[in-house]
Amino acid sequence: MILHNDGYVELYDHTSSAGETNGVAGSKPEVVEQLQQRLKVKLGL
């Protein structure tokens, strides 16, 4: 996951053959939310 300062999120499935050519953030909002929460904890936010 890449979280940009403007709130734009990029998420890619590295287990698929598409790799980083097919963003899945829009179809996986629950994964984005989970990763954002983990990131906040790690950064102490």
Phi, psi and omega per residue, in radians:
M1 nan 2.418 3.014
I2 -2.109 2.152 3.137
L3 -1.954 1.956 -3.114
H4 -1.446 2.726 -3.128
N5 -1.003 -0.514 -3.132
D6 -1.478 0.096 3.109
G7 1.639 -0.154 3.109
Y8 -1.179 2.364 -3.090
V9 -2.072 2.346 3.005
E10 -2.005 2.346 3.102
L11 -2.459 2.287 -3.099
Y12 -2.234 2.579 3.120
D13 -1.714 1.755 -3.103
H14 -1.324 -0.105 3.086
T15 -1.536 -0.191 3.129
S16 -1.588 2.824 3.132
S17 -1.207 -0.337 3.138
A18 -1.283 -0.406 3.126
G19 1.006 -2.172 -3.110
E20 -1.680 0.489 3.108
T21 -1.829 -0.155 -3.092
N22 -2.279 1.781 3.125
G23 -1.246 2.393 -3.105
V24 -2.069 0.166 -3.097
A25 -1.027 -0.717 -3.112
G26 -1.157 -0.529 -3.120
S27 -1.671 -0.037 -3.122
K28 -2.293 0.974 -3.087
P29 -1.073 -0.514 3.139
E30 -1.206 -0.615 3.103
V31 -1.225 -0.742 3.107
V32 -1.027 -0.808 -3.134
E33 -1.078 -0.776 3.141
Q34 -1.091 -0.766 -3.134
L35 -1.196 -0.642 3.094
Q36 -1.109 -0.710 3.117
Q37 -1.130 -0.741 3.101
R38 -1.071 -0.728 -3.139
L39 -1.103 -0.748 3.133
K40 -1.076 -0.719 3.126
V41 -1.130 -0.813 -3.126
K42 -1.080 -0.635 -3.113
L43 -1.543 -0.093 3.137
G44 1.230 0.598 -3.135
L45 -1.657 nan nan
